[in-house]
Amino acid sequence: MAGVEIFERADLAKLAQNPPALLFNNAIEFSEFVETLANRDSTTLTSVLVDYCEVYDLEYDMLAKMMTSSLKDKVAAEMRDAGYLPKTNRLEFED
């Protein structure tokens, strides 16, 4: 993830001094930030997103605008694997 500044989990509190919209120029930057933290800290994407919401006092549904479809798919897979979403037994394709 070239060009993504590496943040410590504790840095989220420091970043809270800036509005979320000012931290990331687009959904790609935000999604790379989330994935970088999750990979580096060996934690789940969901955990990083929950922490982000807590630091910025955001509702979870507000994150949808800040996430790429790829990140949304990864979070959904994570939630299915954890048993929070039903597992699908067929592939779904949009026409």
N, C-alpha and C positions, 0 to 999 in steps of 0.2 A: 504494500500500500504506500507507494511512493508519494511523498509530499504531505503525508499525514503527520502532524506533530504528535509525539507520544506524550500522553498525560498519565500521571499517577491517579489512582482512584481517589486519593485525598485531594487531588487538584480540582475535582468537581466542585468542592465547596468554594474554592477560590474563584472558579469560573462563574459561580452563582451571582457574582457582583455585576455580570453583564447579562443583558437579556438574551435568551436563546437564539433569537433570530440574528443577532450580531456575531455569534460564534461561528456559524456555518453559512456559506454562500448558497448552498444547494443541498438536496437530499443525498447526493453522492458523498459529499464531505461528511455529513452527519453519520451516514451509514458506515463509512470507513472508520470514523472515530469510534463508533460502537463496537465494530468488529475488532479493531486494534486493541481496545481495552479488554474485551472478552478473551481474545487469544493470549495476550500478554499476562493477564491475571488468572488464566485457566479457570474462567467462570463462564456462566451462560450469557448469551445475548440478552435474555430476559432480565437477568440480574442487573446488568448494566443499564438497561432501559428503566427499570424500576428505580434504581439509584438516581438516574438522571431526573426522573419525574419528582422524586422526593426533594432533590436539591433545588430544583426550579419551581417547585410547587405547581406542577403541571398535571392535568388530567391525562390518563393514558391514551385516550382517543386523540389527543392533540398530536401525539407522536406520528400518527399515520401520515400526516402531511410532510413530516421531516424524514421519512424513511423511503428508500428505494424499494421497488417490488421484490428485488432479490433478497433484501434484508427481511421484508415481511414474510417471504416464503421460508426463510431459514428459521425465523422465530416461530412460525406456525409448525414447522417440523419439530422444533425443540419442544413445543407445547404438546404435540401429539405423542412424542416419545416419552414425555413425563406423565402422560395420561390426562392432561387437562383438556385436550380436544379429541374428539372421536377419530379413530383411525379409519381411513378410507381403504377399501379393498378393490378400487378400480381407479384408473387414471382418468382425470377429467380434462378435456380439451375444449377450449372455446372455438366456436366456428368462425 
